């Protein structure tokens, strides 16, 4: 059985408190629901899978979904079925050791290549810079493998055929 923590910060954040009840439930669904993986705030999933899990009417789901988008709490790539929570680091723990970082990066490789993936990698770089050097080294080695650097991260496409 998997367990995920929900930060106390969630309940007191202005973002969360400004949402409707449906918006709050959908936000919690993304933070700790059945589609979550150990990779925080980034999902390779479409609306259909979310609807299947929530058992909501499509109109109710899309209204709450748009609410999260309007508050810049969620971005969606409908061509690749990728959901990104740009504020994920505010509500999740950073990787606690190099093995967790390796796991996250391994999971990240399963997400389709798209602009949101590059945004996630960029945000992850910001989180990693404040952590232990051993965690930073894992991240730096991975980005070096794929030719990604902080200076050109927005312009890079990942080549997995390396």
Z-matrix of the N, CA and C atoms (Angstrom, degrees):
N
C 1 1.441
C 2 1.530 1 108.27
N 3 1.319 2 116.09 1 134.36
C 4 1.462 3 121.00 2 178.85
C 5 1.519 4 109.94 3 -97.36
N 6 1.330 5 114.56 4 144.11
C 7 1.453 6 121.62 5 175.85
C 8 1.519 7 108.49 6 -126.75
N 9 1.309 8 116.32 7 141.96
C 10 1.454 9 121.62 8 175.32
C 11 1.516 10 108.51 9 -128.93
N 12 1.313 11 115.05 10 138.06
C 13 1.446 12 120.44 11 178.18
C 14 1.520 13 109.98 12 -84.32
N 15 1.307 14 115.09 13 147.10
C 16 1.462 15 121.20 14 171.50
C 17 1.523 16 105.63 15 -114.40
N 18 1.304 17 116.19 16 120.79
C 19 1.452 18 121.61 17 -177.95
C 20 1.528 19 110.64 18 -61.63
N 21 1.314 20 115.75 19 141.58
C 22 1.460 21 120.75 20 174.81
C 23 1.529 22 109.66 21 -58.32
N 24 1.316 23 116.07 22 -30.22
C 25 1.464 24 121.52 23 179.15
C 26 1.541 25 111.07 24 -55.24
N 27 1.325 26 116.53 25 -30.25
C 28 1.466 27 120.58 26 179.45
C 29 1.522 28 110.64 27 -55.37
N 30 1.315 29 116.51 28 -49.46
C 31 1.463 30 122.34 29 -172.69
C 32 1.518 31 113.41 30 -68.26
N 33 1.332 32 117.32 31 -25.63
C 34 1.454 33 120.45 32 -176.74
C 35 1.529 34 113.56 33 -106.68
N 36 1.329 35 116.90 34 -0.95
C 37 1.469 36 119.10 35 -177.63
C 38 1.528 37 110.57 36 -73.15
N 39 1.318 38 115.14 37 145.43
C 40 1.469 39 120.43 38 177.75
C 41 1.517 40 110.44 39 -61.74
N 42 1.336 41 116.99 40 -36.58
C 43 1.469 42 120.33 41 178.61
C 44 1.529 43 110.60 42 -57.49
N 45 1.316 44 115.43 43 -53.99
C 46 1.462 45 120.75 44 -176.00
C 47 1.528 46 111.71 45 -64.58
N 48 1.308 47 116.39 46 -45.09
C 49 1.467 48 119.99 47 -177.05
C 50 1.532 49 112.14 48 -66.38
N 51 1.340 50 117.31 49 -21.71
C 52 1.464 51 119.84 50 -179.61
C 53 1.525 52 113.11 51 -84.03
N 54 1.319 53 116.93 52 -7.93
C 55 1.464 54 120.95 53 -177.95
C 56 1.527 55 111.85 54 -82.47
N 57 1.335 56 115.39 55 154.46
C 58 1.458 57 120.53 56 170.04
C 59 1.531 58 108.00 57 -68.83
N 60 1.322 59 117.27 58 170.75
C 61 1.468 60 119.32 59 177.63
C 62 1.520 61 111.70 60 -60.46
N 63 1.337 62 117.32 61 -39.07
C 64 1.467 63 119.54 62 177.90
C 65 1.522 64 110.54 63 -66.27
N 66 1.311 65 117.45 64 -39.65
C 67 1.455 66 121.11 65 176.76
C 68 1.520 67 111.71 66 -62.86
N 69 1.329 68 116.75 67 -40.83
C 70 1.459 69 121.13 68 178.05
C 71 1.528 70 110.73 69 -64.05
N 72 1.326 71 116.86 70 -44.21
C 73 1.459 72 120.07 71 -179.44
C 74 1.527 73 110.67 72 -64.91
N 75 1.319 74 117.26 73 -41.21
C 76 1.464 75 119.72 74 178.94
C 77 1.531 76 110.39 75 -65.35
N 78 1.328 77 117.41 76 -39.28
C 79 1.465 78 120.74 77 177.49
C 80 1.532 79 110.07 78 -61.09
N 81 1.329 80 117.24 79 -44.79
C 82 1.467 81 120.48 80 177.54
C 83 1.529 82 111.17 81 -64.96
N 84 1.321 83 116.76 82 -35.71
C 85 1.464 84 120.99 83 175.65
C 86 1.523 85 110.34 84 -57.68
N 87 1.339 86 116.54 85 -43.83
C 88 1.458 87 119.32 86 179.88
C 89 1.530 88 112.27 87 -72.28
N 90 1.311 89 118.21 88 -32.96
C 91 1.463 90 120.52 89 -179.51
C 92 1.519 91 113.13 90 -74.08
N 93 1.338 92 117.53 91 -34.95
C 94 1.467 93 118.06 92 -173.12
C 95 1.524 94 114.34 93 -147.44
N 96 1.322 95 117.64 94 16.46
C 97 1.458 96 120.72 95 -178.71
C 98 1.520 97 113.23 96 -82.03
N 99 1.323 98 116.85 97 -175.24
C 100 1.463 99 122.29 98 -173.48
C 101 1.535 100 114.71 99 -67.80
N 102 1.325 101 118.74 100 -14.74
C 103 1.464 102 119.55 101 177.69
C 104 1.525 103 111.79 102 -86.18
N 105 1.328 104 117.25 103 -11.25
C 106 1.456 105 121.05 104 -176.73
C 107 1.522 106 110.80 105 -68.52
N 108 1.311 107 114.01 106 142.88
C 109 1.459 108 121.93 107 171.56
C 110 1.528 109 106.80 108 -117.67
N 111 1.322 110 118.50 109 177.15
C 112 1.464 111 118.59 110 175.49
C 113 1.537 112 113.59 111 -61.90
N 114 1.325 113 118.23 112 -16.88
C 115 1.464 114 121.97 113 176.66
C 116 1.521 115 107.87 114 -79.51
N 117 1.325 116 118.10 115 108.77
C 118 1.468 117 119.44 116 -172.62
C 119 1.524 118 114.08 117 -75.90
N 120 1.330 119 115.19 118 136.90
C 121 1.459 120 121.21 119 170.04
C 122 1.510 121 116.76 120 75.45
N 123 1.315 122 118.06 121 15.95
C 124 1.464 123 120.23 122 -176.37
C 125 1.520 124 108.81 123 -147.76
N 126 1.335 125 115.56 124 123.86
C 127 1.455 126 119.77 125 -172.18
C 128 1.524 127 111.41 126 -136.59
N 129 1.302 128 115.47 127 138.99
C 130 1.457 129 121.64 128 171.82
C 131 1.526 130 106.47 129 -99.83
N 132 1.323 131 114.89 130 82.47
C 133 1.461 132 121.08 131 -174.39
C 134 1.529 133 108.72 132 -154.76
N 135 1.305 134 115.37 133 145.94
C 136 1.452 135 120.09 134 177.87
C 137 1.519 136 111.89 135 -103.82
N 138 1.304 137 113.94 136 178.15
C 139 1.470 138 120.34 137 -178.39
C 140 1.528 139 111.53 138 -61.48
N 141 1.309 140 117.53 139 -36.30
C 142 1.463 141 120.60 140 -177.96
C 143 1.520 142 112.82 141 -59.20
N 144 1.311 143 116.66 142 -43.91
C 145 1.470 144 120.18 143 179.00
C 146 1.530 145 110.38 144 -64.85
N 147 1.315 146 116.05 145 -39.73
C 148 1.475 147 119.35 146 178.04
C 149 1.522 148 110.07 147 -63.23
N 150 1.323 149 116.63 148 -44.19
C 151 1.464 150 120.54 149 178.71
C 152 1.523 151 111.18 150 -61.83
N 153 1.334 152 117.01 151 -39.39
C 154 1.461 153 120.19 152 178.42
C 155 1.532 154 111.13 153 -60.71
N 156 1.325 155 116.45 154 -43.33
C 157 1.466 156 120.04 155 -178.43
C 158 1.524 157 112.02 156 -71.77
N 159 1.325 158 116.08 157 -43.05
C 160 1.463 159 119.94 158 -176.24
C 161 1.524 160 113.45 159 -78.48
N 162 1.328 161 115.69 160 -26.05
C 163 1.477 162 122.09 161 -176.30
C 164 1.529 163 111.13 162 57.81
N 165 1.328 164 114.94 163 40.63
C 166 1.457 165 122.20 164 176.94
C 167 1.520 166 109.51 165 -97.67
N 168 1.321 167 115.19 166 157.85
C 169 1.453 168 120.23 167 168.88
C 170 1.530 169 107.84 168 -69.13
N 171 1.339 170 117.49 169 143.19
C 172 1.470 171 119.52 170 -177.70
C 173 1.529 172 113.95 171 -53.41
N 174 1.318 173 117.99 172 -40.10
C 175 1.466 174 120.38 173 -178.77
C 176 1.531 175 111.44 174 -60.79
N 177 1.319 176 116.45 175 -43.10
C 178 1.465 177 121.55 176 179.23
C 179 1.536 178 110.13 177 -62.92
N 180 1.343 179 116.13 178 -44.95
C 181 1.459 180 120.32 179 179.90
C 182 1.526 181 111.21 180 -61.86
N 183 1.332 182 116.56 181 -50.75
C 184 1.464 183 119.70 182 -176.01
C 185 1.532 184 112.34 183 -65.48
N 186 1.304 185 117.67 184 -30.85
C 187 1.468 186 119.96 185 176.29
C 188 1.532 187 110.28 186 -65.84
N 189 1.322 188 117.13 187 -46.33
C 190 1.465 189 120.62 188 178.36
C 191 1.530 190 110.80 189 -67.65
N 192 1.321 191 116.97 190 -37.38
C 193 1.458 192 122.61 191 178.46
C 194 1.534 193 110.31 192 -61.37
N 195 1.335 194 115.82 193 -47.11
C 196 1.474 195 120.26 194 178.14
C 197 1.530 196 111.32 195 -64.00
N 198 1.319 197 116.02 196 -34.88
C 199 1.464 198 119.92 197 177.64
C 200 1.535 199 110.26 198 -60.36
N 201 1.331 200 117.06 199 -44.12
C 202 1.464 201 120.58 200 177.65
C 203 1.528 202 111.08 201 -65.79
N 204 1.329 203 116.50 202 -38.71
C 205 1.467 204 120.28 203 177.55
C 206 1.530 205 110.61 204 -65.01
N 207 1.320 206 116.75 205 -44.22
C 208 1.471 207 120.79 206 -178.57
C 209 1.527 208 111.96 207 -62.35
N 210 1.321 209 117.22 208 -29.48
C 211 1.466 210 121.56 209 179.48
C 212 1.532 211 111.79 210 -93.23
N 213 1.328 212 115.22 211 10.11
C 214 1.471 213 122.86 212 178.59
C 215 1.527 214 112.11 213 57.08
N 216 1.328 215 115.29 214 33.95
C 217 1.454 216 121.41 215 176.14
C 218 1.522 217 111.19 216 -97.37
N 219 1.328 218 117.32 217 -11.83
C 220 1.452 219 122.65 218 -176.29
C 221 1.523 220 109.39 219 -148.95
N 222 1.328 221 115.37 220 138.80
C 223 1.458 222 121.95 221 171.16
C 224 1.515 223 107.30 222 -125.41
N 225 1.328 224 116.38 223 148.31
C 226 1.462 225 120.44 224 -175.63
C 227 1.517 226 110.56 225 -136.33
N 228 1.315 227 115.75 226 131.74
C 229 1.460 228 122.75 227 173.04
C 230 1.523 229 105.98 228 -105.46
N 231 1.331 230 116.01 229 101.86
C 232 1.470 231 119.25 230 -175.12
C 233 1.525 232 113.06 231 -74.50
N 234 1.316 233 118.22 232 -19.23
C 235 1.472 234 119.95 233 176.96
C 236 1.525 235 111.28 234 -73.28
N 237 1.323 236 116.78 235 -32.53
C 238 1.465 237 121.27 236 -176.53
C 239 1.522 238 113.74 237 -111.29
N 240 1.335 239 117.02 238 -0.37
C 241 1.470 240 121.72 239 -176.58
C 242 1.530 241 111.11 240 53.05
N 243 1.324 242 114.71 241 56.82
C 244 1.457 243 121.00 242 178.44
C 245 1.526 244 108.12 243 -121.62
N 246 1.316 245 115.42 244 129.71
C 247 1.461 246 122.57 245 176.79
C 248 1.519 247 107.38 246 -113.50
N 249 1.330 248 115.42 247 132.12
C 250 1.464 249 122.58 248 -178.58
C 251 1.521 250 108.69 249 -127.55
N 252 1.315 251 115.69 250 129.59
C 253 1.462 252 121.98 251 174.89
C 254 1.525 253 107.59 252 -101.91
N 255 1.344 254 118.33 253 97.60
C 256 1.460 255 120.43 254 -174.16
C 257 1.530 256 114.35 255 -60.22
N 258 1.314 257 117.66 256 -21.36
C 259 1.473 258 120.63 257 -179.54
C 260 1.522 259 111.93 258 -100.13
N 261 1.324 260 116.45 259 22.32
C 262 1.465 261 120.35 260 -174.94
C 263 1.521 262 112.81 261 -56.54
N 264 1.315 263 117.97 262 -37.79
C 265 1.464 264 120.37 263 -175.51
C 266 1.530 265 112.20 264 -66.00
N 267 1.317 266 116.27 265 -24.24
C 268 1.467 267 120.52 266 178.77
C 269 1.529 268 111.39 267 -70.89
N 270 1.324 269 116.69 268 -26.36
C 271 1.462 270 121.24 269 -172.70
C 272 1.527 271 114.32 270 -114.87
N 273 1.327 272 118.34 271 3.25
C 274 1.458 273 122.28 272 -178.20
C 275 1.523 274 109.78 273 -132.90
N 276 1.309 275 115.77 274 154.51
C 277 1.454 276 120.50 275 176.22
C 278 1.532 277 108.87 276 -74.49
N 279 1.319 278 116.69 277 147.66
C 280 1.462 279 119.53 278 173.71
C 281 1.530 280 109.37 279 -72.65
N 282 1.316 281 117.92 280 168.10
C 283 1.468 282 118.58 281 176.86
C 284 1.522 283 110.12 282 -60.91
N 285 1.326 284 116.17 283 131.97
C 286 1.462 285 120.79 284 -172.11
C 287 1.525 286 113.64 285 -86.21
N 288 1.331 287 117.12 286 -16.71
C 289 1.458 288 119.89 287 -179.91
C 290 1.529 289 108.98 288 -160.78
N 291 1.318 290 118.11 289 170.83
C 292 1.471 291 120.49 290 -177.45
C 293 1.528 292 113.88 291 -59.05
N 294 1.323 293 117.63 292 -33.83
C 295 1.469 294 119.30 293 -179.86
C 296 1.529 295 111.75 294 -67.11
N 297 1.318 296 116.99 295 -36.94
C 298 1.466 297 120.07 296 175.87
C 299 1.526 298 109.24 297 -64.54
N 300 1.320 299 116.91 298 -42.87
C 301 1.465 300 120.29 299 178.30
C 302 1.523 301 110.50 300 -60.66
N 303 1.340 302 117.55 301 -43.09
C 304 1.469 303 121.29 302 177.53
C 305 1.529 304 110.86 303 -60.29
N 306 1.312 305 115.95 304 -41.77
C 307 1.464 306 120.47 305 179.03
C 308 1.525 307 111.01 306 -62.53
N 309 1.343 308 116.66 307 -46.01
C 310 1.464 309 120.57 308 179.07
C 311 1.520 310 110.77 309 -59.46
N 312 1.320 311 116.61 310 -45.28
C 313 1.462 312 119.97 311 -177.63
C 314 1.528 313 111.07 312 -67.18
N 315 1.319 314 116.46 313 -34.85
C 316 1.465 315 120.45 314 176.03
C 317 1.528 316 110.55 315 -63.88
N 318 1.324 317 116.64 316 -43.55
C 319 1.463 318 120.74 317 178.05
C 320 1.521 319 111.66 318 -66.70
N 321 1.311 320 116.38 319 -35.24
C 322 1.457 321 121.50 320 179.79
C 323 1.525 322 111.41 321 -61.47
N 324 1.305 323 116.61 322 -31.46
C 325 1.458 324 120.32 323 179.84
C 326 1.531 325 112.21 324 -67.12
N 327 1.328 326 117.70 325 -16.92
C 328 1.465 327 121.54 326 178.53
C 329 1.523 328 113.33 327 -87.52
N 330 1.322 329 117.20 328 -6.18
C 331 1.464 330 121.83 329 179.07
C 332 1.528 331 107.93 330 -85.94
N 333 1.338 332 118.25 331 134.36
C 334 1.469 333 119.60 332 179.71
C 335 1.529 334 112.57 333 -57.06
N 336 1.311 335 116.33 334 144.30
C 337 1.464 336 121.37 335 176.49
C 338 1.519 337 109.09 336 -64.98
N 339 1.318 338 116.08 337 127.67
C 340 1.460 339 121.85 338 179.08
C 341 1.525 340 108.32 339 -168.73
N 342 1.310 341 116.79 340 172.63
C 343 1.463 342 121.00 341 179.90
C 344 1.522 343 112.11 342 -60.32
N 345 1.334 344 117.05 343 -36.68
C 346 1.468 345 118.79 344 -179.70
C 347 1.520 346 111.35 345 -64.56
N 348 1.318 347 116.93 346 -32.91
C 349 1.464 348 120.03 347 177.36
C 350 1.521 349 110.06 348 -63.99
N 351 1.316 350 116.53 349 -40.94
C 352 1.461 351 119.67 350 178.72
C 353 1.533 352 110.78 351 -67.20
N 354 1.330 353 117.41 352 -36.55
C 355 1.463 354 120.63 353 176.18
C 356 1.535 355 110.29 354 -63.78
N 357 1.335 356 115.77 355 -40.13
C 358 1.460 357 119.49 356 179.03
C 359 1.527 358 110.75 357 -63.98
N 360 1.322 359 116.70 358 -46.22
C 361 1.465 360 121.10 359 179.62
C 362 1.523 361 110.19 360 -59.64
N 363 1.315 362 116.39 361 -40.41
C 364 1.465 363 121.57 362 178.39
C 365 1.532 364 110.45 363 -63.44
N 366 1.324 365 117.20 364 -46.02
C 367 1.463 366 120.85 365 178.23
C 368 1.517 367 112.26 366 -64.85
N 369 1.323 368 116.08 367 -36.64
C 370 1.460 369 120.48 368 177.87
C 371 1.524 370 110.04 369 -64.51
N 372 1.327 371 117.15 370 -37.45
C 373 1.468 372 120.66 371 177.31
C 374 1.521 373 110.63 372 -58.72
N 375 1.327 374 116.78 373 -41.52
C 376 1.468 375 120.67 374 179.16
C 377 1.525 376 111.32 375 -62.96
N 378 1.320 377 117.01 376 -39.93
C 379 1.462 378 121.58 377 179.88
C 380 1.526 379 110.40 378 -67.93
N 381 1.319 380 116.32 379 -45.76
C 382 1.461 381 122.02 380 -174.84
C 383 1.531 382 111.90 381 -65.12
N 384 1.302 383 117.93 382 -31.90
C 385 1.475 384 121.53 383 -176.90
C 386 1.525 385 112.83 384 -61.54
N 387 1.316 386 117.20 385 -19.01
C 388 1.462 387 120.65 386 179.96
C 389 1.527 388 113.26 387 -100.47
N 390 1.330 389 116.37 388 9.56
C 391 1.460 390 119.83 389 -175.01
C 392 1.523 391 111.78 390 -107.96
N 393 1.311 392 115.22 391 179.20
C 394 1.446 393 123.02 392 178.44
C 395 1.530 394 110.98 393 -54.44
N 396 1.327 395 116.12 394 146.24
C 397 1.468 396 121.09 395 -177.89
C 398 1.525 397 112.63 396 -59.50
N 399 1.321 398 117.64 397 -31.77
C 400 1.475 399 119.65 398 -179.38
C 401 1.532 400 110.79 399 -66.77
N 402 1.313 401 117.27 400 -34.61
C 403 1.466 402 121.28 401 176.62
C 404 1.519 403 109.38 402 -72.29
N 405 1.322 404 116.49 403 -42.45
C 406 1.461 405 120.27 404 177.06
C 407 1.526 406 110.93 405 -59.04
N 408 1.328 407 116.95 406 -39.34
C 409 1.463 408 121.03 407 -178.83
C 410 1.530 409 111.46 408 -63.25
N 411 1.304 410 117.46 409 -40.82
C 412 1.469 411 120.60 410 177.96
C 413 1.523 412 109.91 411 -61.67
N 414 1.326 413 116.29 412 -46.61
C 415 1.465 414 121.02 413 178.82
C 416 1.530 415 110.68 414 -62.10
N 417 1.332 416 116.72 415 -47.35
C 418 1.462 417 120.64 416 -178.33
C 419 1.529 418 111.65 417 -62.20
N 420 1.328 419 117.23 418 -40.33
C 421 1.472 420 120.25 419 178.05
C 422 1.522 421 111.05 420 -64.11
N 423 1.317 422 116.60 421 -40.80
C 424 1.463 423 120.40 422 179.37
C 425 1.521 424 111.24 423 -65.14
N 426 1.338 425 117.05 424 -46.16
C 427 1.462 426 119.73 425 -179.76
C 428 1.523 427 111.06 426 -66.36
N 429 1.336 428 117.58 427 -35.00
C 430 1.467 429 120.62 428 177.15
C 431 1.528 430 110.40 429 -64.80
N 432 1.320 431 116.37 430 -38.32
C 433 1.463 432 120.77 431 179.23
C 434 1.523 433 111.25 432 -59.10
N 435 1.330 434 115.89 433 -37.52
C 436 1.460 435 120.42 434 -178.12
C 437 1.525 436 112.95 435 -99.83
N 438 1.325 437 117.66 436 8.55
C 439 1.461 438 120.83 437 176.42
C 440 1.510 439 114.08 438 70.29
N 441 1.322 440 116.67 439 32.17
C 442 1.460 441 121.26 440 -178.65
C 443 1.522 442 108.30 441 -105.84
N 444 1.318 443 116.98 442 130.66
C 445 1.459 444 120.82 443 173.79
C 446 1.517 445 108.61 444 -131.24
N 447 1.305 446 116.25 445 161.81
C 448 1.464 447 120.62 446 -178.42
C 449 1.526 448 111.37 447 -58.67
N 450 1.329 449 117.37 448 -31.84
C 451 1.457 450 120.14 449 -177.20
C 452 1.525 451 113.12 450 -72.71
N 453 1.326 452 116.95 451 -33.65
C 454 1.462 453 118.41 452 -174.67
C 455 1.519 454 113.54 453 -117.36
N 456 1.303 455 118.04 454 16.51
C 457 1.458 456 121.73 455 -173.61
C 458 1.531 457 112.82 456 -59.98
N 459 1.317 458 118.45 457 -35.74
C 460 1.457 459 120.85 458 -178.60
C 461 1.521 460 112.18 459 -70.26
N 462 1.333 461 117.67 460 -25.09
C 463 1.460 462 121.43 461 -175.09
C 464 1.520 463 113.53 462 -99.31
N 465 1.320 464 117.50 463 -2.86
C 466 1.458 465 120.34 464 -172.71
C 467 1.530 466 112.07 465 -91.20
N 468 1.320 467 114.29 466 146.97
C 469 1.444 468 121.37 467 166.42
C 470 1.522 469 106.31 468 -111.76
N 471 1.297 470 117.46 469 142.74
C 472 1.451 471 120.39 470 -178.58
C 473 1.510 472 108.30 471 -84.57
N 474 1.328 473 116.30 472 129.85
C 475 1.459 474 122.72 473 176.79
C 476 1.523 475 107.75 474 -103.89
N 477 1.310 476 116.87 475 104.89
C 478 1.458 477 120.38 476 -177.06
C 479 1.523 478 113.17 477 -83.11
N 480 1.320 479 117.06 478 0.40
C 481 1.452 480 120.53 479 178.77
C 482 1.525 481 112.17 480 -88.84
N 483 1.335 482 117.03 481 7.75
C 484 1.471 483 120.94 482 -179.49
C 485 1.511 484 109.61 483 -65.74
